[in-house]
């Protein structure tokens, strides 16, 4: 019994001594300068340990807390930094160094709207602070640069409201093997109205000496300033096209010059049907626009077909003048259909591997009433009758559009 009591007393004394060792008992200023030197030398973890230790006894030492916040921000721990900066600025409203650190923390985290809000709040207390004024101007310029292209494309569409156009497309694809070339052509009419855009179109294809025509219509309704849609229907009685083609999609503009959409495509062939789920995520940065579009084909028997489409464009004077690159990886999203031994393989191609790279250039004349587009691409696709083997092809096409009222 005595040994057990003695053991408990020894443990209590040891724990008390250990607790006393963790209580800060040094000179806070000396420790602060030492921690600052550690932080500037890149040893930020050790610096934080010292700073936290100081704050256990001196929680209102704001220079210590401010430096602690900076070390978090430098190590990309933006949430922890935000908490410490907020504690400083809530206590000392005219602490310029803390406001600057808090604003830069949001810039590093790419929270530019929050950074702008903090800059405005800081200037309420320090209206003549040159660094805060400079940071605010920098943030405003960045936000405007992000939104510049998005607004320019909107302006282009608004300027062409109620206009009509007629467009002629033509394209050829040449293969490296014994396959005959394929030819594609289209004639479309476009009408811009108050509710959106309507585009009826006639498509022509010649694939492996088989001709086909498809009638198609696209509609792009606008529901609000930030919400728009896409509706499609196509019909063909020729075997090289799906019998019915339909689709729908909703596009939503997001903050920070971004956009996203969700939709589907449904194809009905002679012997089968397929539903393709899709969507997009787009970014506007400066004069550049990038959008990623995945495709998913769920099928209980064949499994899941997956494809991705990345489009990047650099715009020039308006939304009608650009240089672009389109990369496709996965199944053939263009649904080029093949016939092997007399059998149409249109459904199978949703599960064949394909890669496509296409460059495009579009420009207008000085008046803007004539529009020209050229594209050049290289394609690599798996052979339908020989899994794991591929053929190469090159595509080239041009389009001409005339606009009128």
Helices and strands as residue ranges (DSSP letters): H 2-22, H 28-40, H 44-57, H 62-74, H 78-91, H 96-108, H 112-125, H 130-159, E 164-175, E 182-192, E 196-207, E 210-221, E 227-235, E 244-254, E 258-268, E 273-285, E 288-299, E 303-315, E 322-330, E 339-340, E 343-344, G 348-351, E 354-364, E 370-383, E 386-404
